[in-house]
C-alpha cells in the first residue's frame, strides 16, 4: 500500500523548497522564508513533531501572504496542502494515542 501521508509531505517539502528559492532569490526575503523552509520540509520527517510543524507552517504562510511576499494564489495552494497534511497528522496522532503500537 502506498504511503499517502509520506508522499504528500514529501511533495509539499519540494514545493516549499521552491518557494524558499523564489523568496530568497527574487524577493530577497531571508528570515520568513528560512522559517518556512525549516517547518515545511520537516513535516514528513517525524510524525510526533510534524503536526506542530504543519500548524507553524500555516502561520508563516499567512504572514508571508499578509506581508505581500507571496501571492494570494500561491498562498491558497500551499495553505490548502498544509491544512490537509495537518488534518491527516491530527488523525494519525489521535489514533496512535489510543493504540501507540500502530506507529511501530
N, C-alpha and C positions, 0 to 999 in steps of 0.2 A: 504494500500500500504506500502511496506517495505521501510524504510528509508535507501537508499543505501549509502548516504554520512556518516551517523552516523555509520553504520555497518563497512564501510571501515576505517573510522577514528579510531573506537574502536579496530578493529583487528590490525591496524597499531600501535596503542599505546601498545598493548600487545607485538608485535614484538620488539618495541623499548625498552620496559622494559627488555625483554630477552637479547637484545644486550647490554644494560646497565649492566646487571648482568654479562655477559660474560666479558665485558671490565673491570669491577671493580674487579671481582674475578680472572680471568685468566691472563689478561694483566696488571693489577694493574694501570689502567688508570682511573683517577678520575675527572679531570677537564672537558675534552671534553665530556666524557660520561655523566656527570651530566647535561651539557648544552643540549646535545641531548635528554636526558630524559625529561628535562623541556619543551623543544619546541615540541618534538614529541608526548608527552602524552597530551598536551593541545590542539592539533589540533581539536578534537571533542568537546571541551568544549564551545567555543564561536565562532560563525561564523565571527563576525567582526574582531576578533584578529587572528583567525585560519589561514587565508590566509597568513598573515605576518609570523606566526609561521611555516607554511609549507615551506615558502621560506627560513627561517632561518635554518630549519632542513636540507634542501638540502645543505646549506652552510656547516653545521657541518659534514654531511655525506661525502662531498667532502674532507674536511680537514682530517677526520678520515681515508679515503682511501689513500690520498696522503701522510699521515704520517705513513702508513702501520699498523694502529691499527685494520683495518678490511680488509677482502679480497675483491678483485675485484668482486667476485661473490656475496658476501653479500651486497656490495655497490650497485651493479646494481639492485638487487632485491628490496632493501629498497628505493633507489633513484627513481626507476620506480613508486613505490607506492606513495611516497611523491609527485612526479611530477603529477601523476594522481589526487591526492587529491587537489593539488594546482590549477589545471585546473578546477576541479569541483567547488571549492570555488570561484575562479575568476568568473565563470559563474553565480553562485548564487549572488555574490556581484554586478555584472553588472546588473542582472535582478532586484534585490531589490533596486538599485539606481533609476531605472525607476519607480518602484512601491514599496515604503518602507513598505507598509502594508502586503506584501507577507510573511514576516518572523513572523508576529504576529499570 
